[in-house]
Amino acid sequence: MIMEQVRTTDNQAKSWRLPLSVAVLSAVVFLLARPHLIDDTFITLAYARNVAFHGHWGLLADATSNTATSPANVLILAVLTIFVRDAVFAAGVLFVLCQVLLALGLRRLGAAAGLPRRFPALTLAALTANPLLLSSIGLEVALGAAVLGWLTVFAVEKNPFAFGLTAGLLALVRLDLIVFAVVLFVFLRPGTGRALLGAGLITLPWFGFSWIVLGAAVPDTVVIKTLQGAQHAWGAWNFGNGPLFYARSSPVMAALAFLPAALAILAVVTPAVRRRRIPAGLRPFVLLALGGLLYHLGYVLLAVPPYHWYYGPGLTAATIFVCAVAVSHRITAGGVLALIVAGVIAYAAAGLPRTYAPLTSNYTSSAQYARIGAELGTLAGGRSVGSAGEIGVLAYSCGCPVVDVFSDRGLLPAAIAARGEENRWIRAILRVNYAFFDFDVRPRRPELVLRRLAAPPPDALAHWTLDAPTLGKQELYLVPNPGPRENGRG
């Protein structure tokens, strides 16, 4: 009896080692990443702060908008912000919680598949060391990975109601992630009726509220970002050739970031060439990789700009699959460990803490944007300011209204009309999505405007030099606004 109690206590202690270790590691990682949280992260944080402190859904405190791509991320961050009183700190708490939840889900999946006990630790390390995923901290990528992990657990365990609830939550994390739920549902068949009931209980209240109250069931970012792709806002660069865009300025980081996708393809092709079947226990991980492939192909077809975090779900799925295959082979697992070590060394090579995320497409660092935002707040004196294409940190730190299509819904009708010009099917979809949208809302006319110009304008009120690894140096000027503007990159 005493020996059984000792063994039970020892097993309980061991069961806590993984989540505690992951929590500590993740907290350290967030502290290191905090200085280089990217500009789009602060769009999410601004929404969360406004919800937490003002009960208001919008990027700005004085205007409703619907450009938060991940409602779930905003709402969870808002709840955490209510308690910790700081949205950035809340982002750190959520990142740690997501990492722990993913580790627990992977442990359960590994046990069901008969994988070695090192599987969840190896996988978490590989995900955490990936330069692209490190560059996406604060966005919904980590939350999506955690929810996706547990969605797979419930699919494997044939728990249809829990699967449906988790699939609904996944749709609120990012609607496009539903492709993973569809793949798991079709191939693992967790049960239809209860799964649909669970999904409906989660999704219908939010999407109904968003459709009627916020004027669009699907966030406005779908129109904005796909329109950017249609108008070639990034020139020749799009999601399909995006890895090469980042490889120009950060070849090592880009190679380390996208290597798991190449390894996943190799892990599928090699058994096929040798006419060997992939073990049945790995089937859920193969389905994750398939979901990641379909997700990637969907974005290639949309030809949206290559924002780096768009690659996050596909790389997450590929990494989990590769690690599941690797833990069964000592040499392969050693290769994954080498990849992890290389990622850590590459990240630290620029010095800690880093000024810039390992992969970034921002015009300057978030730290400089925060300094500009503080100065801009003083210069603006409460007047509204038109953005120069990036709005996140400035809107978060300025204390003044920063205006572009991401914050001002008066600019959205023009974007909707431009997107609808492509074909009648898109027009029909937009007509349904924006059935309750107020098309009579007038755009704000900012009194001041930020401009990126090659030469100083004669009426400049302030000037800053922007510098970033990907886009180089540019000059930013604050000038009086001669007329309304309708741009935005965000």
C-alpha positions in Angstrom: 0.0 0.0 0.0 2.8 2.4 1.0 4.7 1.6 -2.2 1.6 2.2 -4.3 1.1 5.6 -2.7 4.7 6.5 -3.3 4.4 5.5 -7.0 1.2 7.5 -7.3 2.8 10.5 -5.8 5.8 10.1 -8.0 3.6 9.8 -11.2 1.7 12.9 -10.1 4.9 14.8 -9.7 6.1 13.7 -13.1 2.8 14.7 -14.7 3.4 18.3 -13.6 7.0 18.5 -14.9 6.0 19.1 -18.6 3.4 21.9 -18.0 5.6 23.6 -15.4 8.7 23.4 -17.6 6.8 24.7 -20.6 5.3 27.6 -18.6 8.7 28.7 -17.4 10.3 28.4 -20.8 7.4 30.3 -22.4 7.5 33.1 -19.9 11.2 33.6 -20.6 10.5 33.5 -24.4 7.9 36.1 -24.1 10.1 38.4 -22.0 12.7 38.1 -24.8 10.1 38.7 -27.5 8.4 41.6 -25.8 10.6 44.3 -27.3 10.0 43.1 -30.9 6.3 42.4 -30.8 5.2 43.4 -34.3 2.9 46.3 -35.3 -0.1 44.1 -36.0 0.1 42.6 -32.5 -0.7 46.1 -31.2 -3.8 46.3 -33.3 -5.1 43.2 -31.4 -3.9 44.7 -28.1 -5.6 48.0 -28.8 -8.9 46.2 -29.4 -8.4 44.1 -26.2 -7.7 47.2 -24.1 -10.8 49.0 -25.4 -13.0 46.0 -24.7 -11.5 45.6 -21.2 -11.6 49.2 -20.1 -14.4 50.7 -22.2 -16.6 47.8 -23.3 -16.0 49.0 -26.8 -15.2 47.0 -30.0 -12.8 49.1 -32.0 -9.2 49.9 -32.7 -9.8 53.5 -31.5 -11.5 54.4 -28.2 -13.9 56.7 -30.0 -15.0 54.7 -33.0 -16.3 51.2 -33.7 -14.4 49.1 -36.2 -14.3 45.4 -37.1 -10.7 44.8 -38.2 -9.8 42.3 -35.4 -9.1 39.2 -37.4 -9.3 37.0 -34.3 -12.4 37.7 -32.1 -11.4 34.9 -29.7 -7.9 36.3 -29.2 -9.3 39.8 -28.5 -11.9 38.6 -26.1 -9.6 36.3 -24.1 -7.0 39.1 -24.0 -9.6 41.5 -22.8 -10.7 39.3 -19.9 -7.0 38.9 -18.9 -6.5 42.6 -19.2 -9.3 43.3 -16.8 -7.3 41.4 -14.2 -3.7 42.3 -15.0 -4.6 45.9 -16.1 -2.1 45.8 -19.0 -2.8 44.4 -22.4 0.8 43.6 -23.2 1.2 41.7 -19.9 -2.1 39.9 -20.7 -0.5 38.8 -24.1 2.3 37.2 -22.2 -0.1 35.4 -19.9 -2.1 34.1 -22.8 1.0 33.0 -24.7 2.2 30.9 -21.6 -1.3 29.4 -21.2 -1.5 28.5 -24.9 1.9 26.8 -24.8 1.0 24.8 -21.7 -2.4 23.8 -23.2 -0.7 22.7 -26.5 1.9 20.7 -24.6 -0.9 18.9 -22.7 -2.8 18.2 -25.9 0.3 16.9 -27.6 1.1 14.6 -24.6 -2.4 13.2 -24.9 -2.1 12.7 -28.6 1.3 11.1 -28.3 0.1 8.7 -25.7 -2.9 7.7 -27.9 -0.5 7.2 -30.9 2.0 5.2 -28.8 4.8 7.8 -29.4 7.8 8.1 -27.0 7.3 10.4 -24.0 9.7 12.9 -25.4 7.3 13.8 -28.3 5.5 16.8 -26.7 8.7 18.4 -25.3 10.5 18.0 -28.6 7.6 19.4 -30.5 7.1 22.4 -28.2 10.8 23.2 -28.5 10.7 23.0 -32.3 7.7 25.3 -32.4 9.1 27.8 -29.9 12.4 28.0 -31.7 10.9 28.6 -35.1 11.9 32.1 -36.2 8.5 32.8 -37.9 6.5 31.6 -34.9 8.7 33.7 -32.6 7.9 36.7 -34.8 4.2 36.0 -34.4 3.9 36.1 -30.6 1.0 38.2 -29.5 -1.1 37.4 -32.5 -3.5 34.5 -32.7 -1.0 31.9 -33.9 -0.2 30.4 -30.5 -3.9 30.4 -29.5 -4.8 28.7 -32.8 -2.1 26.0 -32.2 -3.4 25.2 -28.8 -7.0 25.0 -29.9 -6.0 22.9 -33.0 -4.1 20.5 -30.7 -7.1 19.8 -28.6 -9.4 19.7 -31.6 -7.2 16.8 -32.8 -7.4 15.1 -29.4 -11.2 15.2 -29.4 -11.3 13.9 -33.0 -9.1 11.0 -32.1 -11.1 10.2 -29.0 -14.4 10.4 -30.9 -15.8 13.0 -28.6 -18.2 14.8 -31.0 -19.6 17.5 -28.7 -16.2 18.6 -27.4 -14.9 18.4 -31.0 -17.7 20.7 -32.1 -17.1 23.2 -29.3 -13.4 23.3 -30.1 -14.1 23.6 -33.8 -16.3 26.6 -33.1 -13.6 28.2 -30.9 -11.1 27.5 -33.8 -13.4 29.5 -36.1 -13.4 32.4 -33.7 -9.6 32.3 -33.5 -9.4 32.6 -37.3 -12.3 31.6 -39.6 -9.9 30.2 -42.2 -8.6 27.6 -39.6 -11.9 25.8 -40.1 -10.2 23.9 -42.9 -8.3 21.8 -40.3 -11.6 21.0 -38.6 -13.1 19.9 -41.9 -10.2 17.6 -42.6 -10.3 16.0 -39.2 -14.1 15.7 -39.3 -14.1 14.0 -42.8 -11.4 11.5 -42.1 -11.8 10.7 -38.4 -15.6 11.1 -38.2 -16.0 12.1 -34.6 -19.9 12.3 -35.0 -22.1 14.7 -36.9 -25.1 15.9 -34.9 -23.4 16.6 -31.5 -20.4 18.1 -33.3 -22.6 20.6 -35.2 -24.5 21.4 -32.0 -21.2 22.2 -30.2 -19.9 24.3 -33.1 -23.2 26.2 -33.4 -23.3 27.0 -29.6 -19.9 28.7 -29.9 -20.0 30.4 -33.3 -23.6 31.5 -33.8 -23.8 34.0 -30.9 -20.6 35.8 -32.0 -21.1 35.8 -35.7 -24.8 36.9 -35.2 -23.7 39.7 -33.0 -20.9 40.7 -35.4 -23.2 40.6 -38.4 -26.0 42.7 -36.9 -24.2 45.0 -34.4 -20.8 45.4 -36.0 -22.1 45.3 -39.5 -20.2 42.3 -40.8 -20.2 38.6 -39.8 -16.7 38.2 -41.2 -14.1 40.8 -40.1 -13.3 43.7 -42.5 -9.7 42.5 -42.8 -10.9 39.8 -45.3 -11.8 42.6 -47.7 -8.8 44.8 -46.9 -6.1 42.1 -47.2 -7.6 40.3 -50.2 -7.9 43.7 -51.9 -4.3 44.4 -51.2 -3.5 41.2 -53.0 -5.7 42.1 -56.0 -4.1 45.6 -56.2 -0.6 44.2 -55.8 0.1 46.3 -52.8 3.4 44.4 -52.3 4.4 44.6 -55.9 5.4 41.2 -57.2 5.3 39.6 -53.8 2.4 37.5 -52.7 1.8 34.5 -50.4 3.1 32.0 -53.0 6.6 33.5 -53.3 6.6 35.2 -49.8 9.3 33.0 -48.3 11.7 34.5 -50.9 10.7 38.0 -49.8 12.0 37.2 -46.3 15.0 35.3 -47.6 16.3 38.4 -49.3 17.1 40.1 -46.0 17.1 37.2 -43.5 18.2 34.0 -45.5 19.1 32.0 -42.4 16.0 32.9 -40.5 13.8 32.2 -43.6 15.4 28.8 -44.2 15.0 27.8 -40.5 11.4 29.0 -40.5 10.2 27.2 -43.6 12.4 24.0 -43.3 9.7 22.1 -41.3 7.4 22.4 -44.3 10.0 20.8 -46.6 10.7 18.1 -44.0 7.0 17.3 -43.8 6.8 16.8 -47.6 9.9 14.6 -47.3 8.3 12.6 -44.5 5.3 11.8 -46.7 7.2 11.2 -50.0 9.9 8.9 -48.6 7.6 6.1 -47.4 5.6 6.4 -50.7 8.8 6.0 -52.8 9.8 3.0 -50.7 6.3 1.6 -50.9 5.9 1.7 -47.1 2.8 2.7 -45.3 2.8 5.4 -42.7 2.0 3.8 -39.3 -1.7 4.0 -38.4 -0.8 5.8 -35.1 0.5 8.7 -37.1 -2.7 9.2 -39.1 -4.0 12.2 -37.0 -0.6 13.9 -37.6 -0.8 13.2 -41.3 -4.3 14.8 -41.3 -2.9 17.9 -39.6 -0.2 18.1 -42.3 -2.9 17.7 -44.9 -4.9 20.5 -43.3 -1.9 22.7 -43.3 -1.3 22.0 -47.0 -4.9 22.9 -47.9 -4.7 26.0 -45.8 -1.5 27.0 -47.6 -2.9 26.3 -51.0 -6.0 28.4 -50.2 -3.8 31.4 -49.4 -1.8 30.9 -52.5 -5.0 31.0 -54.6 -6.1 34.2 -52.8 -2.7 35.7 -53.7 -2.8 37.9 -50.5 0.4 39.7 -49.4 2.9 37.5 -47.6 2.4 38.7 -44.0 4.6 36.3 -42.2 2.1 35.1 -39.6 -0.2 33.8 -42.3 2.3 31.0 -42.7 2.0 30.2 -39.0 -0.8 27.6 -39.0 0.7 25.6 -41.8 4.1 25.6 -40.3 2.7 24.6 -36.9 0.9 21.6 -38.4 4.0 20.6 -40.4 6.2 20.8 -37.3 3.9 18.7 -35.2 3.8 16.1 -38.0 7.6 16.1 -38.5 8.2 15.7 -34.8 5.7 12.8 -34.5 7.6 11.0 -37.3 11.0 12.0 -35.8 10.6 10.7 -32.3 10.4 7.1 -33.6 13.8 7.4 -35.3 16.8 8.4 -33.3 18.7 9.9 -36.3 15.7 11.9 -37.4 15.0 13.2 -33.9 18.6 14.3 -33.7 18.0 16.3 -36.9 15.0 18.1 -35.3 17.2 18.8 -32.2 19.8 20.3 -34.5 17.1 22.5 -36.1 16.1 23.7 -32.6 19.6 24.5 -31.6 20.2 26.3 -34.9 17.0 28.4 -34.4 18.1 29.4 -30.9 21.6 30.3 -32.0 20.3 32.3 -35.0 17.8 34.2 -32.7 20.5 35.1 -30.2 23.2 36.0 -32.8 21.8 39.5 -33.2 22.1 40.1 -29.4 19.5 40.0 -26.7 17.0 41.5 -26.4 16.5 41.8 -30.2 15.3 45.1 -31.6 13.5 43.5 -34.5 11.6 40.2 -34.8 13.5 37.5 -36.7 11.1 38.0 -39.6 9.4 41.3 -40.1 7.8 43.4 -42.8 7.3 46.5 -40.7 8.8 49.9 -41.6 10.6 50.2 -38.3 10.9 48.6 -34.8 8.0 48.6 -32.4 10.2 50.5 -29.9 10.7 53.3 -32.3 7.0 53.4 -33.2 6.2 53.7 -29.5 8.6 56.7 -29.2 7.0 58.2 -32.3 3.6 57.6 -30.8 4.5 59.4 -27.6 5.8 62.4 -29.5 2.9 62.3 -31.9 0.4 62.4 -29.1 2.0 65.6 -27.8 2.2 67.2 -31.3 -1.4 66.2 -32.2 -2.9 67.6 -29.1 -6.0 65.4 -29.5 -6.3 66.0 -33.3 -6.8 63.0 -35.5 -3.8 61.8 -37.6 -3.8 59.9 -40.9 -1.5 56.9 -40.8 1.3 56.2 -43.2 0.4 52.6 -43.6 1.1 51.0 -40.2 -1.2 51.8 -37.4 -0.8 49.3 -34.6 1.8 50.7 -32.2 0.9 54.3 -33.0 -2.8 53.8 -32.2 -1.8 52.0 -29.0 0.7 54.5 -27.8 -0.4 57.9 -29.3 -3.4 58.7 -27.1 -4.8 60.4 -30.3 -7.0 59.0 -33.1 -4.9 57.5 -35.8 -7.0 57.0 -38.9 -6.9 54.6 -41.9 -9.2 51.9 -43.2 -8.3 49.7 -40.2 -9.8 52.2 -37.7 -12.2 54.3 -39.8 -15.2 52.4 -41.2 -16.1 55.4 -43.3 -13.2 54.3 -45.6 -14.5 50.8 -45.9 -17.3 51.2 -48.5 -14.7 52.1 -51.2 -12.8 49.0 -50.3 -15.9 46.8 -50.5 -16.9 48.3 -53.8 -13.4 47.8 -55.2 -13.4 44.1 -54.0 -16.8 43.5 -55.5 -15.7 44.7 -58.9 -13.9 41.4 -59.5 -16.9 39.2 -60.2 -20.6 38.7 -59.3 -19.9 35.9 -56.8 -17.7 38.1 -54.7 -20.3 40.8 -54.9 -23.0 38.5 -53.7 -20.9 37.3 -50.8 -20.1 40.8 -49.8 -23.8 41.8 -50.1 -24.7 39.2 -47.5 -21.8 39.8 -45.2 -22.5 43.6 -45.1 -26.3 43.4 -45.1 -26.4 45.4 -41.8 -23.5 47.7 -42.6 -24.1 51.4 -42.5 -22.9 52.5 -45.9 -23.8 56.1 -45.2 -21.1 56.5 -42.5 -18.8 59.3 -43.6 -15.0 59.0 -43.4 -13.1 61.0 -40.9 -10.9 63.8 -42.2 -7.7 63.8 -40.1 -6.3 67.2 -39.4 -2.7 65.9 -39.6 -1.2 63.2 -41.8 1.9 61.0 -41.6 3.8 60.7 -44.9 6.7 58.6 -46.0 8.5 60.8 -48.5 11.9 60.9 -50.2 12.3 64.7 -49.7 11.1 66.9 -46.8 7.9 68.8 -47.5 7.9 72.5 -46.8 5.0 72.2 -44.3 6.5 69.4 -42.2 5.7 69.6 -38.5 7.9 66.8 -37.4 10.3 64.2 -39.0 11.5 60.7 -38.1 13.9 58.3 -39.8 12.4 54.8 -40.0 14.8 51.8 -40.4 14.0 48.1 -40.7 16.0 45.0 -42.0 13.5 44.2 -44.7 12.5 47.7 -46.0 15.6 49.7 -45.2 15.6 53.4 -44.3 12.6 55.7 -45.0 11.8 59.2 -43.9 8.5 59.9 -42.1 7.0 63.3 -41.9 4.0 64.8 -40.0 2.2 67.4 -42.2 -1.1 69.2 -42.2 -3.8 67.3 -44.1 -4.8 68.9 -47.4 -7.6 66.4 -47.9 -9.0 63.1 -46.9 -7.0 59.9 -47.5 -8.1 56.3 -48.1 -5.1 54.1 -47.6 -3.9 51.7 -45.0 -1.6 48.7 -44.7 -1.9 47.7 -41.0 
